[in-house]
């Protein structure tokens, strides 16, 4: 093999040039930021995961001068697949952070893997339990949706305003249903609202007639449905068919056009607490969230059609806003693709302050990996197949 010295001046210069180019390409590859995504685009939670995927497609492909690559995987609404995806994203794809998953059970299933892999994730699910109580694994988990606590308070306060004294609960028989039940019951009791019945159903059930008959027998003035996505339409339809005349409240996980389509006219007149983004154009001009919510709504509907905005799409978009704030800070401390960058990115997410998103103004702390206050939720009524803002 020829030495560089025996190649002659021209070849020596060429070899030097090639070495510089290769070094530059290597540096560029190292600097590329990889964001993993595990969401439920198939299975029972697909009506939530598909809008999330649509929003991911709109996220910027460059942040602070660095190329961003999104590796999107479907977890099929399954906790086991979510764990598999999370491990793959961390160990094989070497991602710098993860967005996901869609549901509470899936997000909870990720915690141990995140702690082991020391990689931050931003969940798109609701339960407080995803980020509380803070521990070594949850130190790597953040979230964008409003907590069950915030929404349960909104429901309880609305019941008080309407003079409701008794309620029943019908929710999923999983982590989401149990977590929302705990919060709804807690705040109902604080407001002296009696819980007269509590029933469960599976996301895959085709009938809830038995549960509804038990609820009807208890004669509550209101029913709270602790479910998300299109499966949450089943209890509403069954209550309507059985002639329930009381007030119906949903979990905030139903805020999508798919839910409205499946539930149809039987959902008209029902209520839910949700993010301000769902009624962005109806918010007062003084609302600090209005501008960011309107900007996202316009962008999303331009890509996916008029009226297509869904709360879960906004949660994915807000995860992107968090990363856009945190990445430049992390880049000052380390290069992408390294453990040091992943740690710096986690720290930067924890330090996000005064960030307007489509759902609220985010102020993270060491023990609060959501960072939203009560401005992040509004009460809306489903009316004529749309969302109607209810001023308090």
VEXDREN-2710 file (C-alpha; in Angstrom, 1 decimal):
% VEXDREN-2710
k/r/px/py/pz
1/UNK/0.0/0.0/0.0
2/UNK/1.4/3.5/-1.0
3/UNK/2.2/5.9/1.8
4/UNK/1.0/9.4/1.6
5/UNK/4.5/10.6/1.0
6/UNK/4.9/8.5/-2.2
7/UNK/1.6/9.7/-3.7
8/UNK/2.9/13.1/-5.0
9/UNK/1.7/16.6/-4.2
10/UNK/-1.6/16.4/-6.1
11/UNK/-2.7/13.1/-4.6
12/UNK/-1.6/14.3/-1.2
13/UNK/-3.9/17.3/-1.5
14/UNK/-6.7/15.2/-2.7
15/UNK/-6.3/12.7/0.1
16/UNK/-6.3/15.6/2.6
17/UNK/-9.5/17.0/1.0
18/UNK/-11.3/13.7/1.2
19/UNK/-10.3/13.3/4.8
20/UNK/-11.7/16.7/5.7
21/UNK/-15.0/15.9/3.9
22/UNK/-15.3/12.6/5.6
23/UNK/-14.7/14.2/9.0
24/UNK/-17.3/16.8/8.2
25/UNK/-19.8/14.2/7.2
26/UNK/-19.1/12.2/10.3
27/UNK/-19.6/15.3/12.5
28/UNK/-22.9/16.0/10.7
29/UNK/-24.1/12.5/11.3
30/UNK/-23.2/12.7/14.9
31/UNK/-24.9/16.1/15.3
32/UNK/-28.2/14.8/13.8
33/UNK/-31.0/14.7/16.4
34/UNK/-33.1/11.6/16.5
35/UNK/-36.5/11.6/18.2
36/UNK/-38.3/8.3/18.6
37/UNK/-42.1/8.1/18.5
38/UNK/-44.2/5.2/19.8
39/UNK/-48.0/5.8/19.4
40/UNK/-51.1/3.8/18.9
41/UNK/-52.0/4.1/15.2
42/UNK/-53.9/0.8/15.2
43/UNK/-55.9/-1.0/17.8
44/UNK/-58.6/0.5/20.2
45/UNK/-56.7/3.7/20.6
46/UNK/-56.2/4.4/16.9
47/UNK/-58.6/7.3/16.9
48/UNK/-56.1/9.0/19.2
49/UNK/-52.9/7.8/17.7
50/UNK/-53.7/8.7/14.1
51/UNK/-54.1/12.5/14.8
52/UNK/-50.9/12.3/16.8
53/UNK/-49.1/10.8/13.8
54/UNK/-50.6/13.6/11.6
55/UNK/-49.2/16.2/14.0
56/UNK/-45.7/14.5/14.2
57/UNK/-45.6/14.9/10.4
58/UNK/-45.9/18.7/10.8
59/UNK/-43.0/19.0/13.3
60/UNK/-39.9/20.8/12.2
61/UNK/-37.1/18.8/10.6
62/UNK/-34.5/21.2/11.9
63/UNK/-34.0/22.7/15.3
64/UNK/-31.2/25.2/16.2
65/UNK/-29.4/24.4/12.9
66/UNK/-29.4/20.6/13.5
67/UNK/-31.3/18.1/11.4
68/UNK/-34.1/16.3/13.2
69/UNK/-35.1/12.7/12.3
70/UNK/-38.3/11.2/13.7
71/UNK/-38.5/7.4/14.0
72/UNK/-42.2/6.6/14.2
73/UNK/-43.4/3.2/15.4
74/UNK/-46.9/1.9/16.0
75/UNK/-47.5/0.2/19.4
76/UNK/-51.0/-1.1/18.3
77/UNK/-52.5/0.1/21.6
78/UNK/-50.7/-2.7/23.4
79/UNK/-48.5/-2.3/26.5
80/UNK/-46.1/-5.2/25.5
81/UNK/-45.5/-3.7/22.1
82/UNK/-44.9/-0.3/23.6
83/UNK/-42.2/-1.7/25.8
84/UNK/-40.7/-3.5/22.7
85/UNK/-40.8/-0.2/20.8
86/UNK/-39.2/1.8/23.6
87/UNK/-36.3/-0.7/23.9
88/UNK/-35.8/-0.6/20.2
89/UNK/-35.8/3.1/20.0
90/UNK/-33.2/3.4/22.8
91/UNK/-30.9/0.5/22.1
92/UNK/-31.1/0.1/18.3
93/UNK/-32.1/3.6/17.0
94/UNK/-30.1/5.4/19.6
95/UNK/-32.7/8.2/19.9
96/UNK/-32.1/11.3/21.9
97/UNK/-35.7/11.5/23.3
98/UNK/-39.1/9.8/22.7
99/UNK/-42.6/11.1/22.2
100/UNK/-45.3/8.7/23.4
101/UNK/-47.2/6.8/24.1
102/UNK/-50.8/7.5/23.4
103/UNK/-52.6/5.9/26.4
104/UNK/-52.0/5.8/30.1
105/UNK/-51.4/2.0/30.3
106/UNK/-48.8/2.2/27.5
107/UNK/-47.1/5.2/29.0
108/UNK/-46.8/3.6/32.4
109/UNK/-45.3/0.5/30.8
110/UNK/-42.5/2.7/29.4
111/UNK/-41.2/4.0/32.8
112/UNK/-38.7/1.2/33.7
113/UNK/-37.2/1.2/30.2
114/UNK/-36.8/5.0/30.2
115/UNK/-35.0/4.8/33.6
116/UNK/-32.7/2.0/32.5
117/UNK/-31.9/3.7/29.2
118/UNK/-31.7/7.2/30.7
119/UNK/-33.7/8.7/27.9
120/UNK/-36.4/11.3/28.3
121/UNK/-39.9/10.8/27.0
122/UNK/-42.9/13.1/26.6
123/UNK/-46.2/11.2/27.1
124/UNK/-49.4/12.0/25.3
125/UNK/-51.6/10.4/27.9
126/UNK/-53.5/11.9/30.8
127/UNK/-53.1/10.2/34.1
128/UNK/-51.2/11.9/37.0
129/UNK/-49.6/8.5/37.7
130/UNK/-47.4/8.8/34.6
131/UNK/-45.4/11.6/36.3
132/UNK/-46.3/11.2/40.0
133/UNK/-44.9/10.4/42.5
134/UNK/-41.6/11.5/41.2
135/UNK/-38.9/8.8/41.3
136/UNK/-35.8/7.6/39.4
137/UNK/-37.8/6.4/36.4
138/UNK/-40.4/9.2/36.3
139/UNK/-37.5/11.7/36.4
140/UNK/-37.2/10.8/32.6
141/UNK/-40.9/11.1/31.8
142/UNK/-42.8/14.3/30.9
143/UNK/-46.3/14.8/29.5
144/UNK/-48.4/17.3/27.6
145/UNK/-52.0/16.5/28.3
146/UNK/-53.8/18.0/31.3
147/UNK/-54.0/15.7/34.3
148/UNK/-57.0/13.7/35.5
149/UNK/-57.0/15.9/38.6
150/UNK/-57.4/19.1/36.6
151/UNK/-60.3/17.6/34.6
152/UNK/-62.0/16.0/37.6
153/UNK/-62.0/19.4/39.3
154/UNK/-63.6/21.0/36.3
155/UNK/-66.3/18.3/36.3
156/UNK/-67.0/18.6/40.0
157/UNK/-67.2/22.4/39.8
158/UNK/-69.6/22.2/36.9
159/UNK/-71.8/19.8/38.8
160/UNK/-71.9/22.3/41.7
161/UNK/-72.9/25.1/39.4
162/UNK/-75.7/23.0/38.1
163/UNK/-76.9/21.9/41.5
164/UNK/-76.1/18.2/40.9
165/UNK/-76.1/16.1/44.1
166/UNK/-75.5/12.6/42.9
167/UNK/-73.5/10.9/40.1
168/UNK/-72.4/7.5/38.7
169/UNK/-69.2/6.5/37.1
170/UNK/-68.7/4.2/34.1
171/UNK/-65.1/3.8/32.9
172/UNK/-62.5/1.6/31.3
173/UNK/-61.3/-1.4/33.2
174/UNK/-57.7/-0.4/32.9
175/UNK/-55.2/2.1/34.3
176/UNK/-56.9/5.1/32.6
177/UNK/-60.3/4.1/34.0
178/UNK/-59.1/3.5/37.5
179/UNK/-57.0/6.6/37.6
180/UNK/-59.8/8.9/36.4
181/UNK/-62.2/7.2/38.8
182/UNK/-60.0/7.9/41.7
183/UNK/-59.8/11.6/40.9
184/UNK/-63.5/12.0/40.0
185/UNK/-64.6/10.3/43.2
186/UNK/-62.2/12.4/45.3
187/UNK/-63.4/15.7/44.1
188/UNK/-67.1/14.7/44.0
189/UNK/-66.9/13.9/47.7
190/UNK/-65.1/17.1/48.4
191/UNK/-68.0/18.9/46.8
192/UNK/-70.6/16.8/48.7
193/UNK/-71.7/15.0/45.5
194/UNK/-72.8/11.4/46.3
195/UNK/-71.4/8.6/44.0
196/UNK/-74.3/6.1/43.8
197/UNK/-72.8/3.6/41.3
198/UNK/-69.4/2.7/39.7
199/UNK/-69.1/0.3/36.7
200/UNK/-66.3/-0.7/34.3
201/UNK/-66.1/-2.0/30.7
202/UNK/-63.3/-3.0/28.3
203/UNK/-62.1/-1.0/25.3
204/UNK/-63.1/-3.9/23.1
205/UNK/-66.6/-4.6/24.6
206/UNK/-69.5/-4.6/22.2
207/UNK/-72.1/-4.0/24.9
208/UNK/-72.4/-2.2/28.3
209/UNK/-76.1/-2.8/28.8
210/UNK/-75.7/-4.6/32.1
211/UNK/-73.6/-1.8/33.5
212/UNK/-76.0/0.9/32.3
213/UNK/-79.0/-0.9/33.8
214/UNK/-77.3/-0.9/37.2
215/UNK/-76.5/2.8/36.8
216/UNK/-80.1/3.6/35.8
217/UNK/-81.3/1.6/38.8
218/UNK/-79.3/3.9/41.1
219/UNK/-81.0/7.0/39.6
220/UNK/-78.0/9.4/39.4
221/UNK/-78.4/13.0/38.3
222/UNK/-75.2/12.7/36.2
223/UNK/-72.9/10.1/34.8
224/UNK/-69.2/10.5/34.2
225/UNK/-67.7/8.3/31.5
226/UNK/-64.0/7.6/32.2
227/UNK/-63.0/6.4/28.7
228/UNK/-61.1/7.7/25.6
229/UNK/-61.3/7.5/21.9
230/UNK/-64.2/6.0/19.9
231/UNK/-64.8/3.2/22.4
232/UNK/-66.1/5.9/24.8
233/UNK/-69.1/6.4/22.5
234/UNK/-70.7/3.0/23.5
235/UNK/-71.8/4.1/27.0
236/UNK/-73.3/7.3/25.7
237/UNK/-75.3/5.5/23.1
238/UNK/-76.5/2.9/25.6
239/UNK/-77.5/5.5/28.1
240/UNK/-79.5/7.4/25.4
241/UNK/-81.2/4.1/24.3
242/UNK/-82.2/3.4/27.8
243/UNK/-83.7/6.9/28.2
244/UNK/-81.2/8.5/30.6
245/UNK/-82.1/12.2/31.0
246/UNK/-79.4/13.4/33.3
247/UNK/-76.1/15.2/32.5
248/UNK/-73.3/13.2/30.9
249/UNK/-69.6/14.1/31.2
250/UNK/-66.8/12.6/29.3
251/UNK/-63.1/12.2/29.9
252/UNK/-61.0/14.6/27.9
253/UNK/-59.7/11.8/25.8
254/UNK/-62.7/11.9/23.5
255/UNK/-61.9/15.3/22.0
256/UNK/-61.7/14.3/18.3
257/UNK/-63.8/14.3/15.2
258/UNK/-63.7/10.5/15.1
259/UNK/-65.5/10.3/18.4
260/UNK/-68.1/12.8/17.2
261/UNK/-68.6/10.8/14.1
262/UNK/-69.0/7.5/15.9
263/UNK/-71.2/8.9/18.7
264/UNK/-73.4/10.9/16.4
265/UNK/-76.5/12.8/17.5
266/UNK/-76.6/10.8/20.8
267/UNK/-73.6/12.8/22.0
268/UNK/-75.3/16.2/21.5
269/UNK/-75.8/17.9/24.8
270/UNK/-73.1/16.1/26.6
271/UNK/-70.1/17.8/28.3
272/UNK/-66.4/17.4/28.7
273/UNK/-63.4/19.3/30.1
274/UNK/-60.8/19.6/27.4
275/UNK/-57.8/21.8/26.2
276/UNK/-58.5/25.3/25.0
277/UNK/-57.2/24.3/21.5
278/UNK/-60.6/22.6/20.8
279/UNK/-62.4/25.9/20.9
280/UNK/-59.5/28.2/20.0
281/UNK/-61.6/30.6/17.9
282/UNK/-64.2/30.9/20.7
283/UNK/-61.7/31.9/23.4
284/UNK/-61.6/35.5/24.6
285/UNK/-58.9/37.7/22.9
286/UNK/-57.2/38.0/26.3
287/UNK/-56.7/34.3/26.7
288/UNK/-52.9/33.7/26.7
289/UNK/-53.3/30.3/24.9
290/UNK/-55.5/31.6/22.0
291/UNK/-52.7/32.6/19.7
292/UNK/-50.7/29.3/19.8
293/UNK/-53.9/27.3/19.6
294/UNK/-55.1/29.2/16.6
295/UNK/-51.8/28.9/14.8
296/UNK/-51.7/25.1/15.3
297/UNK/-55.4/24.7/14.3
298/UNK/-54.8/26.5/11.0
299/UNK/-51.6/24.5/10.2
300/UNK/-53.2/21.1/11.1
301/UNK/-56.4/21.8/9.2
302/UNK/-54.5/22.9/6.2
303/UNK/-52.9/19.5/6.1
304/UNK/-55.8/17.3/7.2
305/UNK/-59.0/19.1/6.4
306/UNK/-61.4/21.6/8.0
307/UNK/-62.6/20.6/11.5
308/UNK/-60.0/17.9/11.8
309/UNK/-58.2/19.2/14.9
310/UNK/-58.2/16.7/17.8
311/UNK/-56.9/17.2/21.3
312/UNK/-54.4/14.3/20.9
313/UNK/-52.9/16.0/17.8
314/UNK/-52.3/19.1/19.9
315/UNK/-50.6/17.0/22.6
316/UNK/-48.1/15.7/20.0
317/UNK/-47.6/19.2/18.6
318/UNK/-47.0/20.5/22.2
319/UNK/-44.4/17.8/22.7
320/UNK/-42.6/19.3/19.6
321/UNK/-42.8/22.8/21.1
322/UNK/-41.2/21.5/24.3
323/UNK/-38.3/19.9/22.3
324/UNK/-37.9/23.1/20.3
325/UNK/-37.4/25.0/23.5
326/UNK/-35.1/22.4/25.2
327/UNK/-32.9/21.3/22.3
328/UNK/-30.9/24.6/21.9
329/UNK/-30.1/24.6/25.6
330/UNK/-29.0/20.9/25.5
331/UNK/-26.8/21.6/22.5
332/UNK/-24.7/24.0/24.5
333/UNK/-23.7/21.1/26.8
334/UNK/-23.3/18.1/24.5
335/UNK/-23.6/16.6/21.0
336/UNK/-26.7/14.6/19.9
337/UNK/-26.3/10.9/20.0
338/UNK/-24.5/10.8/23.3
339/UNK/-25.5/10.0/26.9
340/UNK/-24.5/13.5/27.8
341/UNK/-26.9/15.0/25.3
342/UNK/-29.8/12.9/26.5
343/UNK/-29.1/13.9/30.1
344/UNK/-28.8/17.6/29.1
345/UNK/-32.0/17.4/27.1
346/UNK/-33.9/15.9/30.1
347/UNK/-32.5/18.7/32.3
348/UNK/-33.5/21.3/29.7
349/UNK/-37.1/20.0/29.5
350/UNK/-37.3/20.2/33.3
351/UNK/-36.3/23.9/33.1
352/UNK/-38.9/25.0/30.5
353/UNK/-40.5/28.2/31.7
354/UNK/-43.3/30.5/30.3
355/UNK/-43.8/28.5/27.1
356/UNK/-47.2/29.1/25.4
357/UNK/-48.5/25.9/23.9
358/UNK/-51.9/24.9/22.4
359/UNK/-53.1/23.7/25.7
360/UNK/-51.6/26.1/28.3
361/UNK/-48.5/28.0/29.4
362/UNK/-45.9/25.5/30.5
363/UNK/-43.7/26.0/33.6
364/UNK/-41.8/22.8/34.4
365/UNK/-40.1/22.1/37.7
366/UNK/-38.1/19.3/39.2
367/UNK/-41.3/17.8/40.7
368/UNK/-43.8/18.9/38.0
369/UNK/-43.2/17.4/34.6
370/UNK/-46.4/18.8/33.2
371/UNK/-46.1/22.5/34.1
372/UNK/-49.7/23.5/33.4
373/UNK/-52.2/25.4/35.6
374/UNK/-56.0/25.6/35.6
375/UNK/-55.9/27.9/32.5
376/UNK/-55.2/24.7/30.6
377/UNK/-58.7/23.4/30.6
378/UNK/-62.1/24.6/29.6
379/UNK/-65.6/23.1/29.7
380/UNK/-67.2/22.4/26.4
381/UNK/-70.6/21.0/25.3
382/UNK/-71.0/18.8/22.2
383/UNK/-73.6/20.6/20.1
384/UNK/-74.6/19.9/16.5
385/UNK/-71.6/17.7/16.0
386/UNK/-69.1/20.3/17.2
387/UNK/-67.5/21.8/20.3
388/UNK/-69.2/24.7/22.1
389/UNK/-67.2/26.7/24.7
390/UNK/-68.9/27.1/28.1
391/UNK/-67.8/30.3/29.8
392/UNK/-67.6/29.8/33.6
END
